[in-house]
Every structure is written in C-alpha cells, then in structure tokens.
Amino acid sequence: MTRQASDLKCNAQCSTVPSMAKSQVLQIRLTDAEKQGFQEAADLAGIALSSWVRERLRLAAIRDLESAGRMIPFVEPIHSRGRNGGS
C-alpha cells in the first residue's frame, strides 16, 4: 500500500520531502508570469521556490502514478499491522 496524495498535503509547517541529500538537478523553462506566480505561491507558503516546486511535482507524480497503479519510487510503502499487532 502506498501513501495517498491526500496524506501528503503541504503547508509551511511540513514537507513531503524527506531530509535526504539531493544530487539531481531538473531545469525547466518558464514564462516570466509562471515564475512570478510560482514565487508568490511559495512566498505565501513560507518556503523556498525550489521546495515549493519540488513538493508540487511530488504530489502530482504521486497522484498520476497511483491512478495508473504504479509504484511511487520516492515514497516508502506504509505497511498495515496484522490482527496480532505484528507488521
């Protein structure tokens, strides 16, 4: 079982991104208006633009992968406990 996108709602107090070293860079081209809108949204959330973009991309990927029945490579599965309380 995987986490649902609804379980990973973002706000200024939490992050969907585990604290792990990030070594990959993703470059995207934006219009000035897109960047301004994304920056304003990140400012409202009280987080850096790169964190805001990464969180939103993660949530979109989780939603799309779950709807296709695919595993989510960056989310640890949640194991439910059995009847006897074991995992």
Residue pairs with C-beta under 8 A, 6 or more apart in sequence:
1 77
1 78
1 79
1 80
2 62
2 66
2 71
2 72
2 75
2 77
2 78
3 62
3 72
3 75
3 78
4 62
4 66
5 59
5 62
5 63
5 66
8 16
8 58
8 59
8 62
8 75
10 16
10 45
10 55
10 56
10 59
11 45
12 45
12 46
12 47
15 47
15 51
15 55
16 55
16 58
16 59
17 51
17 54
17 55
17 58
30 38
38 49
38 52
38 53
39 49
41 52
42 48
42 49
42 51
42 52
42 53
45 52
47 55
58 74
61 72
61 74
62 72
62 75
65 71
65 72
66 72
79 87
81 87
